[in-house]
Amino acid sequence: MVQYLSTFLSGYGATGPTGPTGAASTVTGPTGYTGATGSTGYTGYTGSTGPTGATSTVTGPTGYTGPTGPTGNYGGLPTVTTVSVSSSTQSLAMTSGKYKITLNHSTTFTLSAGSDGQVGMLELIQGSGGNYTVAFDSSVVFGATVTSFTASTTAALVDYVMVGYSTDLSKWCMLATSNGF
């Protein structure tokens, strides 16, 4: 068997040395084929819009209309009454809204003819001589806010007096004063 083995082996030569490694290639092969894009996923179904509700044609009842209030003392712009004072007493029947009064004498005023809630204004103008005083008799009452009135005494200066009538007091109430215009 040794012979056989030796004959068998004699047909094969020894393996020779490995040859040198070849140079490295700088060439890149072609890019492979890009596959197809896959399909987009399924979008859910949007439901239909519901019906619009019915529009009502019923109108509610009209609210209560209150009574008409009283007519004011003035139907528009107040009436202006012009007065020139030249005595120590002056009576004014307060029937207009504004009294434009030129003082040519120191005087005491008596106010009459009031109706409840009526308001009047006195525009007191010092005459050319000036230095005229103003007082009010018992037909006018003063309150805690306006406790008295002293007129400007310089010639041509103007003072304003606002009064309102009260049937509860049966008097004209001094509401406001403003001096020296």
Secondary structure per residue as TSV (DSSP state, phi and psi in degrees):
chain	resnum	aa	ss	phi	psi
A	1	M	-	360.0	-30.6
A	2	V	H	-59.4	-38.4
A	3	Q	H	-66.3	-44.7
A	4	Y	H	-61.8	-42.7
A	5	L	H	-65.5	-41.2
A	6	S	H	-68.3	-35.6
A	7	T	H	-70.5	-39.8
A	8	F	H	-63.0	-41.8
A	9	L	H	-76.7	-24.1
A	10	S	H	-67.7	-21.3
A	11	G	T	-79.4	-8.2
A	12	Y	S	-113.9	130.2
A	13	G	-	-90.8	170.6
A	14	A	-	-71.9	156.0
A	15	T	-	-79.1	130.5
A	16	G	-	-81.2	174.9
A	17	P	-	-68.1	157.4
A	18	T	-	-78.2	136.8
A	19	G	-	-75.4	169.7
A	20	P	-	-67.0	153.0
A	21	T	-	-77.0	139.2
A	22	G	-	-72.8	164.5
A	23	A	-	-65.5	148.3
A	24	A	-	-73.3	138.7
A	25	S	-	-87.9	138.9
A	26	T	-	-102.2	2.0
A	27	V	-	-90.7	126.4
A	28	T	-	-97.1	138.8
A	29	G	-	-69.2	167.0
A	30	P	-	-64.4	149.6
A	31	T	-	-71.0	142.3
A	32	G	-	-72.1	166.2
A	33	Y	-	-65.8	132.7
A	34	T	-	-82.5	131.7
A	35	G	-	-73.8	166.4
A	36	A	-	-68.7	147.6
A	37	T	-	-73.6	140.8
A	38	G	-	-74.0	164.1
A	39	S	-	-74.5	152.1
A	40	T	-	-71.4	147.2
A	41	G	-	-65.4	166.0
A	42	Y	-	-75.1	128.4
A	43	T	-	-89.3	137.2
A	44	G	-	-67.1	160.9
A	45	Y	-	-81.3	132.4
A	46	T	-	-90.0	129.3
A	47	G	-	-71.9	164.4
A	48	S	-	-77.1	156.6
A	49	T	-	-75.3	139.2
A	50	G	-	-71.9	167.3
A	51	P	-	-71.0	151.6
A	52	T	-	-79.7	140.7
A	53	G	-	-66.8	161.7
A	54	A	-	-70.1	146.4
A	55	T	-	-92.7	131.1
A	56	S	-	-79.9	139.6
A	57	T	-	-108.2	6.1
A	58	V	-	-88.5	128.3
A	59	T	-	-106.0	135.9
A	60	G	-	-68.3	169.2
A	61	P	-	-68.9	150.8
A	62	T	-	-73.1	138.6
A	63	G	-	-68.6	168.0
A	64	Y	-	-67.4	132.8
A	65	T	-	-96.5	121.5
A	66	G	-	-70.9	168.6
A	67	P	-	-67.6	155.0
A	68	T	-	-72.8	133.5
A	69	G	-	-72.7	169.2
A	70	P	-	-67.4	151.2
A	71	T	-	-74.6	135.7
A	72	G	-	-68.4	173.4
A	73	N	S	-70.7	-18.5
A	74	Y	-	-119.7	129.8
A	75	G	S	-85.3	-4.3
A	76	G	S	-175.2	-129.6
A	77	L	S	-70.9	143.8
A	78	P	-	-66.3	148.6
A	79	T	-	-75.1	138.4
A	80	V	E	-108.6	126.5
A	81	T	E	-109.1	127.6
A	82	T	E	-98.4	131.1
A	83	V	E	-132.8	140.0
A	84	S	E	-116.0	122.4
A	85	V	E	-96.0	124.8
A	86	S	-	-138.3	24.5
A	87	S	S	-141.6	170.6
A	88	S	S	-76.7	-12.8
A	89	T	E	-131.4	144.8
A	90	Q	E	-142.2	122.5
A	91	S	E	-100.6	131.6
A	92	L	E	-121.4	118.4
A	93	A	E	-84.1	102.8
A	94	M	-	-72.3	81.2
A	95	T	-	-108.9	-12.5
A	96	S	S	-112.9	171.8
A	97	G	S	-79.5	-33.8
A	98	K	E	-136.5	136.7
A	99	Y	E	-116.5	119.6
A	100	K	E	-98.4	107.9
A	101	I	E	-116.3	121.7
A	102	T	E	-95.7	124.4
A	103	L	E	-90.0	116.1
A	104	N	S	-118.2	12.3
A	105	H	S	-164.9	147.8
A	106	S	-	-68.0	138.1
A	107	T	E	-149.0	158.7
A	108	T	E	-113.8	127.7
A	109	F	E	-94.6	140.4
A	110	T	E	-116.7	124.4
A	111	L	E	-106.5	136.6
A	112	S	E	-139.5	-179.1
A	113	A	-	65.2	37.3
A	114	G	-	-85.2	151.4
A	115	S	-	-123.3	150.9
A	116	D	T	-54.3	126.5
A	117	G	T	85.9	-5.0
A	118	Q	-	-66.0	138.3
A	119	V	E	-122.1	139.4
A	120	G	E	-136.7	155.3
A	121	M	E	-124.6	136.0
A	122	L	E	-108.2	123.8
A	123	E	E	-104.1	106.6
A	124	L	E	-98.7	117.5
A	125	I	E	-111.9	122.8
A	126	Q	E	-68.0	127.7
A	127	G	-	-66.8	-179.0
A	128	S	T	-59.2	-31.6
A	129	G	T	-79.7	-26.9
A	130	G	-	65.1	-173.6
A	131	N	-	66.6	25.2
A	132	Y	-	-95.5	136.5
A	133	T	-	-96.9	159.4
A	134	V	E	-131.1	136.3
A	135	A	E	-136.3	164.0
A	136	F	E	-125.5	138.5
A	137	D	-	-79.9	-166.1
A	138	S	T	-70.1	-4.1
A	139	S	T	-72.8	-12.7
A	140	V	E	-120.0	131.6
A	141	V	E	-115.2	148.1
A	142	F	-	-104.2	152.3
A	143	G	-	-111.9	-163.0
A	144	A	S	-75.1	-25.5
A	145	T	S	-87.8	-50.6
A	146	V	S	-106.6	102.8
A	147	T	-	-96.8	-14.5
A	148	S	-	-165.6	175.8
A	149	F	-	-141.2	131.6
A	150	T	-	-127.5	121.2
A	151	A	-	-76.0	150.0
A	152	S	-	-65.6	145.0
A	153	T	-	-115.2	1.9
A	154	T	S	-79.8	136.2
A	155	A	T	-54.3	138.3
A	156	A	T	76.0	-6.1
A	157	L	-	-73.1	151.9
A	158	V	E	-120.4	135.1
A	159	D	E	-118.4	149.8
A	160	Y	E	-119.5	136.6
A	161	V	E	-128.4	128.5
A	162	M	E	-113.0	127.5
A	163	V	E	-127.2	152.2
A	164	G	E	-134.6	142.6
A	165	Y	E	-92.7	136.6
A	166	S	E	-120.2	118.7
A	167	T	T	-70.9	-25.8
A	168	D	T	-63.1	-36.1
A	169	L	T	-96.8	-14.9
A	170	S	T	54.3	40.9
A	171	K	E	-146.4	161.6
A	172	W	E	-87.5	131.1
A	173	C	E	-102.3	132.0
A	174	M	E	-73.1	112.3
A	175	L	E	-93.0	-41.4
A	176	A	E	-162.4	153.4
A	177	T	E	-137.8	150.1
A	178	S	E	-148.4	126.6
A	179	N	-	-115.7	158.9
A	180	G	-	77.3	39.0
A	181	F	-	-88.2	360.0
